[in-house]
Amino acid sequence: MIVKMLKMRLAGVEVPKRRLHDRYNSARPGTLEVIETTDQGLHRLVKLARFTYGESGNYVDTLFDVNLLWYRDGRMVLSGFERSKKDMQFCDYAQSWLCFVGTEPPPVPEGR
């Protein structure tokens, strides 16, 4: 499915909601898929969400142990953890993705 995705956390720290709305215009459209696969590092089945973007589709963000928190009016939040490599070791961070499916974000109420 084609969506626009915003990461709601940076290195596990929540991004303030007012900044999420500002970042929407810089979000790239891409393809979202959810699959179940065996993870070699965790040694078990894992549900993954993959967001593929870029002109040739070679950029991929992955969310491990993904859960759908809510879906409403063409928007949804997926939650799980992302993995990054630092100093030759993997580090896992809590992450949530706010995805817009064929909709624009709601307008920001006055006074925020």
CORRARA-V37518 format. One record per backbone hydrogen bond with DSSP energy under -0.5 kcal/mol. CO is the residue of the C=O (numbers start at 1). NH is the residue of the N-H. If there is no record, write none. Layout:
# CORRARA-V37518
co & nh
CO & NH
CO & NH
This chain:
# CORRARA-V37518
co & nh
1 & 32
3 & 30
4 & 100
6 & 98
8 & 15
10 & 13
13 & 10
16 & 19
16 & 20
17 & 21
18 & 22
19 & 23
20 & 24
21 & 24
23 & 26
23 & 27
24 & 27
28 & 5
30 & 3
31 & 52
33 & 50
35 & 48
37 & 39
37 & 46
38 & 40
39 & 43
39 & 44
44 & 39
46 & 37
46 & 48
47 & 65
47 & 66
48 & 35
49 & 63
50 & 33
50 & 52
51 & 61
52 & 31
53 & 59
54 & 57
58 & 60
59 & 53
61 & 51
63 & 49
64 & 81
67 & 69
67 & 79
70 & 77
72 & 75
74 & 101
75 & 72
76 & 99
77 & 69
77 & 70
78 & 97
79 & 67
80 & 95
81 & 64
82 & 93
84 & 86
84 & 91
86 & 89
89 & 86
91 & 84
93 & 82
95 & 80
96 & 8
97 & 78
97 & 99
98 & 6
99 & 76
99 & 101
100 & 4
100 & 102
109 & 112
